[in-house]
Amino acid sequence: MGEMDGRAVLITGTHRGLGRALARAFAEAGRPLVVHGRREADALEVAAEVRSLGCPAVEAAFGDLREAALGQRLADAGERVGGVGTLILCAGILGPMQPLLDTPTETFAEVMRINVDAQHAVVRAVVPGMLARGRGVVLWLTSGLGRFALPNYGAYCASKHAVEGLAKVLHADYGERGIVSVAIAPGMVDTDMLHAAIGSDASEHTPPERAARGFVRFEGSVSAEHAGASLDIAPWLP
Ligand SMILES: NC(=O)c1ccc[n+]([C@@H]2O[C@H](COP(=O)([O-])OP(=O)(O)OC[C@H]3O[C@@H](n4cnc5c(N)ncnc54)[C@H](OP(=O)(O)O)[C@@H]3O)[C@@H](O)[C@H]2O)c1
């Protein structure tokens, strides 16, 4: 049994894609949840679904990642389910697929705002509660493109490199106070984002349900030995 067993999991971006599958998988694992959607109706829809899957306690929080108030709303929802044990920063965007010199400054900044600045804001709001309880896990969704570059992934690639940096910084600053911060790459998961990225049939890649079960297994065994690392989910896939 992992150290976080039974503690609430807060997942951003649960209306579709990997986030939706994560919400279902952690609900089936019997964990209290905070689910998040951009719109209130989206968050409530996911909350109703996870309740039907046996989630013992669920709070729905909504808002665009760019909203300054979102972090506190998520943190408050976390307190209502007994405090967040694990934060999974899943929501994010691919941004435009184009070479760096064709990417307008505003477009680049928008990708960084959502994939980097907004993640920092959520962490700033949620991690203090973990510190007060003396422990917590933060899983940052990274990508192979957080470690190397491919043509035409400019803004996304730069943003995921920054996410990897943030995961390490959180560990450096708060690892000794019980925060286990890990950047974790899900591999190529069959979602809207992958379809947009590879422009072809993504169905031969990992189904989101399988990736999500891998996250449940990883989170159930996460320990200080993973802290500050950048990992692939592959070894934990069922
Ligand atoms: N799929 C892959 O192969 C793959 C590979 C490596 C890493 N990842 C990472 O895994 C995470 C999930 O990806 P995915 O494939 O599930 O993507 P996805 O299918 O495109 O879903 C993205 C999710 O993020 C939410 N989101 C995006 N921008 C938002 C905003 N401004 N405010 C609130 N919510 C917002 C979306 O909500 P809406 O429905 O409201 O748009 C949606 O729930 C991302 O961080 C991605 O970079 C994915």
The ligand as an ORCA input file, in Angstrom:
! r2SCAN-3c Opt
* xyz 0 1
  N      -1.805     12.375    -25.399
  C      -0.510     12.197    -25.420
  O       0.006     11.362    -26.214
  C       0.401     12.951    -24.471
  C       1.773     12.721    -24.550
  C       2.634     13.384    -23.674
  C       2.100     14.275    -22.744
  N       0.751     14.516    -22.699
  C       0.259     15.467    -21.711
  O      -0.840     14.883    -20.994
  C      -1.758     15.917    -20.591
  C      -3.154     15.537    -21.047
  O      -3.133     15.479    -22.476
  P      -4.357     14.896    -23.345
  O      -3.730     14.139    -24.445
  O      -5.358     14.285    -22.458
  O      -4.923     16.279    -23.964
  P      -6.378     16.649    -24.475
  O      -7.109     15.429    -24.900
  O      -6.173     17.754    -25.459
  O      -7.100     17.235    -23.168
  C      -6.605     18.416    -22.600
  C      -7.370     18.735    -21.333
  O      -6.839     19.969    -20.796
  C      -7.921     20.890    -20.615
  N      -7.494     22.264    -20.867
  C      -6.730     22.718    -21.881
  N      -6.607     24.052    -21.810
  C      -7.321     24.453    -20.728
  C      -7.587     25.706    -20.135
  N      -7.091     26.846    -20.640
  N      -8.343     25.748    -19.028
  C      -8.865     24.616    -18.502
  N      -8.657     23.396    -19.015
  C      -7.892     23.314    -20.122
  C      -8.970     20.464    -21.645
  O     -10.222     20.987    -21.288
  P     -11.332     21.371    -22.433
  O     -12.058     20.088    -22.741
  O     -12.179     22.409    -21.791
  O     -10.554     21.914    -23.622
  C      -8.870     18.944    -21.561
  O      -9.597     18.466    -20.455
  C      -1.216     17.210    -21.209
  O      -0.483     17.914    -20.232
  C      -0.298     16.731    -22.311
  O       0.707     17.667    -22.626
  C      -0.110     13.875    -23.549
*
